[in-house]
Amino acid sequence: MKRAREIGLMVLTAAMIFFAWQNLDTVEVSFLFWQFDAPLPVVVLIPLLVGLIVGAVGMAVSGRRRRAAKAEKAAEALPSGESLGTEAIRDEEEVPL
């Protein structure tokens, strides 16, 4: 499965390189009150990178929330009055030196 992912990424990368190589024309870009000329591959690449960054941040936030909810659920499963942190402290106190 890992090999298939690597091959897929190589094919996608090659396709992006060929796209950029065949479309080196400059295009006029109008955004809000800005207007400028830029190569087409740059105009395509910038929104792609912004989307990747936004997606990565969203996944990180979602993962953090999921881990916090899982930890909270585990803490609720403990007998009342105990917490995950105090259990580790009690174990250290009971060890004879």
N, C-alpha and C positions, 0 to 999 in steps of 0.2 A: 504494500500500500504506500509506503514511504517513497519507493522508487517511482510509482505512478505520479505522485505529487511532484517530485522533482522534474520528471519529464514534462508534465503539464506546465510547470512554471517556466521551463526552458522554452517551450513552444510559445507561451504567452509573451515572454521577453523578446523572442525573435520576431514575433508579429508586431510588437510595439516598435522595435528598431526599424523594421521595414516600413511601417507606417510613417515614422518620423523621417526616414530617409527619402521617401517618395513625396512627402508633403512639406517641403522646406519653404514654401511660399509664405509671405507675410500676409497677415489678415488684419483688418481694422477691428479693434475691440472697443466697445462703448460700455462703460459700467458706471452707473450713477452719473456723476458729472465729469468723469475722466474719459478721455478718448486717446488711444494710442495704437501704434502698429506693433505687432509681435509675430514671431514665427508660429505657425499653426501647432507644431508639437508642444511648444511651451504653453499655449492657450489650453491645450487638452491636458497637459501634465499637471498644471497648478490645481485645477479643481479635483483631480484624482488624488493628489497628495493631501489636500485639505480634507477630503472625504475619508482617507485612510487615517488621518490624525484624529478626526472626530469619532470615527468608529472605534479606534483603539482606546480613546479616553472613555467612551461610553461603555466598552467592555470592562475596563478597569473599575469603573464606578459600580457597575452591576456585580462584578465579582466580589468587590469589597462588601457590598450590601448583603450578598448571599452568604459570605463567610460570617458576617456579624450576626445574621439571623440564625445560622447554624450554631454558632457559639451560644447565643441566647437560648436556643432550644435545648442545648446540652446542659446549660446551667439550670434550666427549669426542671430537668429530669433528676437532678440531685435532690437528696432529702433536704427539707427546709432548714435554713440556717447555715448550710454549707455552701461554699462557692469553690470554683476551680482553683483559685489562688490559695485559699486557706488549707486546702487538702495537701498541697505540696509543702506548706510550712509545717503542718502537723507531722508529716512523714520525716522531715528533717529533725524535728525535736525528739522524736522517739528513737532515733538512731543513737546507740551508746557510743561514746568516744573513748 
